[in-house]
Amino acid sequence: MKTKIVTLLLCLRISFIYPASFIRLPIKSVAPWPSSSGTNVSMAIDSSLTSAWISNPCRTGAWIGNPEFNLLFGVCTSQLCTSTCNSSVSSLAGATDGKTGTPSYATMNDGIGSTWAKIPIATGSYNIMKVYTRGAWPWNTTLSLIRSDGSQRVISNLNPLVTYKDVNINLTNEANVKGFVFHTDTRDGIMRGYCYAGIGDCKTINIFELAARAKDCYEQLTLDLGNVNYVNRLLFQSSGFVGGTVYSSIDGQNFFNRSSLSQFASKNTQQTLILGNVAARYVRFRYVTSAAAGHDWD
């Protein structure tokens, strides 16, 4: 399904334009990041107001498959995830592959009558702002975060009513989170009764995906002028953002903050940003997309 430009809060649309009254500096190339796709990025520098680059919709789920935002991306393929009865690594690999349709599982330990799966954050502890999961859940399944001091807090109660549904959890003030754990028990703490085709006292947890984000969505475009030039002003038109920053660089490695873009938010008209003869080969636009309710799977 294509993202329509009228859905301004779900996408970023941008075009750079150069009136004849200015000397146009040639742009050698333009690179989007962290989105690597969307509409043709060359449309951002074709001098036309009728064409534009539209980024991937980070807030509507594209962040799950992007390791820049998803802290759990790929951790279960690195032998870091554990589960009941020491299930094989391959049984949990699909839980963090960035795809919401690949199943993984943790099976029942009959001796203790419970099932669990622990998924750590490989790079440390973070303040988590959003968690996503999808799977097939027995009754009384919980998803808890694990803090760096070992304490846990339940953030979602899962059950068959939300099986195969997208579960989004918005968090505030959840600091020093180092991982997550799924857990469920049989009704009386021991394995009792029958389990066939998902009917009865079945306690296998099927995890299609778990993702966690610690920072807000943003999109970025970097213009390469080919050589160092003195850039006086930038003319552009964009929409679908609430703030942002313009940076410049001579070497492509060290970027310096030149101006805020907040004053241009929600203005889908031609804008002029005066930089004042800044020596630069690279000019970078970083946009923060809107977190308005109703546009973030809330």
Secondary structure, DSSP 8 states (H G I E B T S, - for coil): ----TT-GGG--EEEE---TTS------EEEEES---SS-GGGGGSS-TT--EE---GGGTGGGG-TTTBTTTTGGGGT--EEGGG--HHHHGGGGSS-TT--EEE--BTTTTEEEEEEE-TT--EEEEEEEEEEE--TTEEEEEEETTS-EEEEEEE-GGGTTS-EEEEEEEEEEEEEEEEEEE-TTSS--S-EETTEES---EEEEEEEEE-S--EEEEEEEEEEEEEEEEEEEEEES-SEEEEEEESSSS--EEEEE-GGGTT--S-EEEEEEEEEEEEEEEEEE----TTSS--
